[in-house]
Amino acid sequence: ETRDHRPHMTKLLPGVLLSLTVGAGVVRAQFLSGGQTPAERPFTIVKLDPALDQIIDPGTTPELLGDRFGLTEGSVWIQEGATGHLLFSDMLDNVIYKWEQGKPISVFLENAGYTGKDFLNVGQQTRRGRSAALLIGPNGLALDPQGRLVICAMPDRTVVRLEKDGTRTILADRFEGKRFSGPNDVVVKSNGSVYFTDSVSGLRGAAASPQRELPFSGFYLVKDGKVTLLDEKLRDPEVAKTAFPNGIALSPDEKHLYVTNGRKI
């Protein structure tokens, strides 16, 4: 063949779409991210309080730690002497990843959000850019006072603790005998008490799922093995229509619990 007649080919590789013109010396790569390459955006830190400058240098620039993930969540830092590592969830890959300075990103825990095998009836549907996807992985992460990892295993509909030997202990899976719909985020107090939110994100079909047992989304306290609903108003069917507890955090002195609930805090 002459160069004028050599074919134009499109080839799919994992995570990459290559457009090749053979013999013409042209190779154009578009990395898939919801169907298009993200546009470059300037980085800025928006601060509401000048005290933020004591925590983050105003001249700080971002550093890319990794990409090509599904849908990341729940980052938590594990201190180890003068250094440490970062753990974070991937709700599409169903793993917890580990980032450590100077090392490749690795898988810290497989099957971290869903430990079953029935992928036809688990995980809420969502969109990632133009792609339809299932949330089958873990969500929020936290550390308890002993340094053990606490995981919102959203599709398993449980809050679990990862023991030092790698085994998993279920801290909460039901309220008043009914299974949670999908623990979303978690924070642990210095006395070991666990606070977490529950949403419908662990269910195929979300709020309309026939597997749903609790008719509302709530936020809870787990203390001494007992699970307590912290806002009884969420039982009201009218309130439950718009209530969606999500992020949860404690103030530094642990006297206040902050919860995002839809568009409210």
N, C-alpha and C positions, 0 to 999 in steps of 0.2 A: 504494500500500500504506500501511496505517497502521503506526505503529511496533510495535504488538503482533504484527504478522504478518511483520515483516522477518526474513529468514533468519539463522540462526547458521552461520558458515562457518569452516572451518579451512584455512589456506593455508600451503604449504611454501615457504620461501625458503632459499637456501644458508646452512646453519648455523643457521637460526632457524626455530622453529615458532611461528606467530602464531595465536592464537585470537581471532577477531573476531566481535563481535555488532554487526551493521550497524545504525546509527541509534540505538543505545542508549548510545553514547559509551563503550563498553568495548573496550579493546585490551589483551590479556594476552600477553606474550611469554615463551616458555621457550627459552633457548639450549640447544642440544643438546650434551650432554657425556656420552656413554655412556648416553644415554636418560634422564638426569635432571640437574637443576641441582645442582651441588656444594653441600654444606652449608657454612656459614661455620664456620671453625675458628680458634681463637686461635693466634697466632703466638708461638712460643717458640724460643729457642736453647738446646739441651741441650749442655753442655760437660763433658767428662771431665777437663780440665786447665785451671786458671785462666789459663794462658798464652794461651789463645784470646782473652782480653780485649785482648791487645796487637795482635790482627789484626782482630777484629770488636768494635765497641763494643757492650757489653751492652744498651744502649738502642736498638739498631738496629731499625728496622721495615722490612718488605719493601716493595718497589716493583714493581708489575706492569709489565713491559716489553712484553708482548704475549700474546695468547691466540688461541684458535681454530686451534691447530696440530694436526697429526695425532698424532705421537709423537716428542717431541724427545729429542736426545742430543748428546753430543760437544762441549759448548761450549768455545771457546777465545778468549782475548782477544788482539787484535792492537794492540800499542802503536804509536802514531804521534805522536812528540814528547810534548807534555804531555797528549794525549788519545789516542783510538783507537776501535776498534769491536769488537763481539762477533760471532763466527760460531757458528752451531749447526746441527746436522743435524735434518732431519725425515724419519724413516724411512718414513712413509706418503706424503709428498708427493714424495720423491725429489729433494730440493733441499737446499742449504745456504743458510740465511737470514743476513742481516746486520742487526744492530741498532747504531744510532749515535745518540748523544744529540741530541735535538731534531729527529730526522728519522724519517719513517715506516720501518717494517721493510721491507726489500727482499730480493729474491732475489739471492744472491751467485753461486750456481752451479747451473745446471739439470742434470738427469740425473747427479746427483753420486754416486749409489750404483749405478745400473743404467743402462748405456748401450745395451743391446740393445732388441729389439722384441718378444721372445717372452714376453709377460706371463702366458701360460697355464702356464708351467713354471718360474717363477722366484719367489723370495721366500717365506720361511716364513709360514705362516698364524699369526695370533695373535688375541687379543681386546683390544678397546679399550672398556672398559665392556661394554655389551651388543652392541657392533658387532663383526662379524668383519672382519678387515683383513689386508692383506699387507704384509710388510716389504720394500719394494722400494727403499728409500733408503739413504743412507750412515749409518754409525754413528760410531765414535770419530774425533776430529780432534786433530792436534798440529802444532806448528811445529818445523822443523829449525833448525840454527844460522844458516842464511842467511835465515830468516824465511819459508820456503816452506811451504805447507800440505800436510800428510801426511794422507791420507784412508783410512779403512777402507771401501772400496767393497764393502760386504757382499754384495749380490746378484751383482755382477760377480766376486766371489770373489778380489779382489785388494787389495793395498795400493798406493796410487798417490800420486805427488807432483804437486802443481799448480805448474807452472813460472811464472816471472814474466810470460811472454808468454801465459799461459792454456792452454798445452798440458799434457798429462798424461803422466807417466812412470811405468810400472809398476815398483815396487820389488820386489814379490814376488807370485807367483801360484801357485807350486807348491813342494812339498817332496818330494824324492826322485822327481821326475817326476809326482807326483799333485797335482791341483788342490786348493786349499784349499776348505773348506766354507762359509766366510763370516767373514772377518776382522771382529772385534768391537770391540776397543779398541787404542789405540796410544800409545806414549810415545817420545820421541826424546832420546837422550843428547847432551851438549854436544859430543861428538866426531862426531856424525852417525849413530851406531848407532841402529837402529830396533828396538824391542821391541813385539810385538803378540800378541794372543790370537786364536785361530781357533775358531769354534763352528759349529754346524749351522744357524744362523739365516739363512744365505743360500740355503738349499735349500727348495724346495717339498716338504713332507713331512718336513722336518727330518732326524732320524737315519735314518728309513726311506726317504729319497729314493733312487731308483735312480741319480741323478746323483752320489751321494756317492762319492768316490774314496779319501779318507783314513778309515780305520776308527776314528779317535780324534780328539778335540779337544785342541789343544795350545797352548803359547805359545812364541814363536820370537824369535830374534835375526837381524836382517839387517845384515850388515857386509861391506863390500867386495864386494857382489853375492852373497854366500853366505848361504843360509838354514840356521839351526841350530835344532833342537828342543832346548829348554832343560831338559826333564824327561823322561828316557827311560822313566820308570815309566809314563807315560801311554800307552805302546804296549801295555801289558798289557791284554788284553781285559777282565779283571775290573775293573781300575782305570778303564778307558774307559767302563764302564757308567754310572758316576756322576760322572765328571769333566766339568766344564763351565767352563773358563777364561773369564773375563769381563773385569772391570776390571783395569787394569795401571797401575803408577806407579813412579817412582824416588824414593828418599829425596833430600833436598836435597843431600847430598854425593855422590850417585850411586853409593854403595857397596852399596846394597841395592835389589833389585827386589821389588816387592810385587804379588802376583797373587791375585785372588779366584778360587776354584775350587769352584763349588757353594756350600756353606755354610762353606767353609774359606778362610783367607787364608794 
